[in-house]
Amino acid sequence: MNQSDRDFLAGPGPLLLVPDAVLLPEGPADGWAVTIDDGRFEAVGPADELGRAHPQLSAVRLPGHVLMPGFLDAHHHLTQSFGSALAFGEPSEIFRRVWVPLEGALDEEAAYTAAKLAALEAMRGGFTTVTDAGTRAGVDVDVVASAARDAGIRCVLGLVCNDADDADATDRPAVLEQAEKHLARYDGESLIHPSLAVSIPEAATDRTLHATARLAAEAGAVVQIHVNEHLAGVERSLVRHGLRPLEHLHSVGALGPQLLAAHATMLTPRELTLLADTGTAVSYNPVASAWKGNAVAPATAMAERGIRFGLGTDGTRGDGFRLAEAAEFAQRLAYGLATGDSSCGAGWTWLERANRGGADAVGLGARTGTVAQGMAADFLLVDVDTPELALSWDLPWELVRRGNRDQITAVFVAGRLRMWHGRPTEWDGPELVRRATELARAAVARADVTRVHPTSTASRALIRSQDRSTAQ
């Protein structure tokens, strides 16, 4: 596609798009098309039928392209983008040593820029929705909303409701009043969807864990909580409550369809049953497990038992295709090889959890995640006329194993063209990156970040120095 195609796709008015295929939940539909109007898919069906039904529309033919749902990131921390590489080589539970001080060093401009930078990376990687688990920066959460809005990405926006360290929390309902206001604040917004968040179960009182679950359920929103992510957290919960974190949440009435449990890497058979029985959703974050976790969530077992889950980056890297591959690859290494499971979800499992399943997990299943009539037009145009994908035998598997963000020609959110060949269409991406570089250096310099490991370059120098000492 050329510049004139881009200009036409970016223009106002309804569209009739005719790619080589449309990726539906049942698989790719060759020769199908879509019409888009007012930010939604107006119709999805065979191209000739849609052409006859809409003679007033000029068909935009997209040879060599598949139209597919955009990826959904079920777990992100948008204001942590300035320090992504600070987590490399670090052991688990880095939030106290890295993320709390880093986010605490962000002023309003830095928080906005960090969030918009994360949104830029996400959209470049094919994500049309990000789920932000709440910022610890000392700014109004609407700063993050503004960044997402201005970037043009859909955002499930968490408000942190921690109150366990608040001596007055049992005497005043301040945190719950703020939660109610947050849920009402974005009512009617097209791109911002409010959510509540608790960092980890021990960060909130039992009263607040129960009350936030009730408020979210009544509002049709989700509560995001990091659950059973690290061994240390599981052991602290056992010492304090005699229950594992997920069991403790169940005991206070916090499990249910409104809960989005982030990570859930360390689950007993009983906890899998609790998830299945209560309809609780999980964000499976395979790259985070590889970079700094204790374990890999048993996602194939979750899929078999009907447990709702999506895929999340945890802010590691914003690339939807690499995330889907990591989701399958981690299951293969952790579980499939030992059991001789050569399928490990058959490809479609991970592709579906990256879009439709992820939308359901974050509370947006009725709005996005699927190419279907009436759904938000959040989608990608993917170039399949490439060495990786042209010889197609099984497109869902190929997208998981061989897809990459370089093949994404266009990203649409709410029916608007937001990215074209990796660049924003409505704002200056390179200028944002330049400003983010300046602000990030200043923020990291003033943050009291504590790292266990040196940089990779310093580590190599140290090893060489030790080798020389040993040789002498």
Phi, psi and omega in degrees: 000147185247188183297323180295324175298316180300314182297321181291318180295330181275353184282172181282167173094171182290158182232147168240109184254131183236087176277181174293324181205156174244130181275110178259168176303330181279348182132183181288136178250104180291142176075015178263166182216173177222151167245144185231133176206141177054039174080005184228162171285115179280324179206149177222124182178187178305137187301319182293324178293317180292325177297318179291325182285341183228065182295342181282348183262138174274119182294132173263107182274135187236069182298144178075013183234147171250136174263121183224159177298148174291157177285149174246125175270109186279356179200115182217164172227091191297324184275011175260006187295335180293341186238023184307315183286348178293342181273351185294129177077003183270148175286177186294170181053060180269357188297323181288326184273332187242302191286319180299309179294324181294311180295329177294341180269002183269128170271187187297315181295319181294319179296316178299313184292319178298317180293319180290325176298317178297321178295321178299312179299318181298312181294324175301329180268009175091007177278130175254348176223136172237145180248105184269126185275015176098136181265148174263359176296146183278055181229162174298134181299342178293342173299318178291319177301317180297321179297315179295317180299313182291328178289329180096021181253148175284140186221125167272110194256113181276145170247121182291128183243032178296137177211010184293333180266004181269113184298335183261006188299326182281349184255346181218144185269030188303313184295325180284327174297317178296322179297315180297318179296321180295317181295330180273339189298325186251021178300127179088355178289147182277328185248338184256126182236112187291150179213159173254159183211145171230130187304304176214157184308323183287351181277353180230152175290158178302322179300317181288322176302317180290316185290321179294325176299317180295314181298316181295317180299318180293328183269356184070029181248184178238156170251126181260127178220132172288121188228132174051042182274317186235151180301321181300319180292321177297317182292322177298319180295320178297320180292318185282318188244347187074013181223149172289160186306314180295321177296321179295317177300322178295321183294334181259008176078029183261348178282157180149177182300340181278350183267130172249104182273113181280132176082287180046051184277334187244087186241135173276165174305323178297320181290326173299320177295320178299317178298314182294317185290329184265350182076015179294142180260158182231145166258111179273118188241078189293325181291322176298322177299318181290324185279324186202023184257176176266336188200173177252127180302140181283068190291325177296322176294322177299315180298318181295327183267005177077019178284133182287130174202153173238184179250137180232152178271334190058027179077012183288301176204141185265073181222108186295320180293318179293329177293316179297320177296317180298323179300314179289317185295319179296320177295321180296315182289318186281328187228319188293317182295321183291334184253359183072025179276094183282344181277310180048051176097355174058028176077304185298330180304315186281327176292319180293319179291341178279345177231278186297315179295323177294320178299317178297317183297325184264009175088013182243022184298334179273358186244320188212178177100351183219143172274099183204155181304131177089346180278156177301138181278071176255104189206169179240148166253113187250127180284114179255005176269059184229163178303328183286326191238351186296320181273072190272129174242334184205085191303314179303314177298318183294323177295323179289314188272328189236355177289152174207163188292342177295340181273358179276111179281317185215147176237125177246137172231129183052039175079002181251139177290117184253328181224141177227114183050046173082006180235140178298145181266345188240359179204172189269099180294311180301324178294322177298316180298319179299313181292322179297323179298317179296311184292325181295317179300317181292319182293315181294324181296325182264354179276142180273064181279135178242116178253144178278319185255148173286175175295165182298322179294315178294325179296318179295318179298321180295317180296318179295322178296318178295321179296320179295320179297319180294319180295326180286000000 
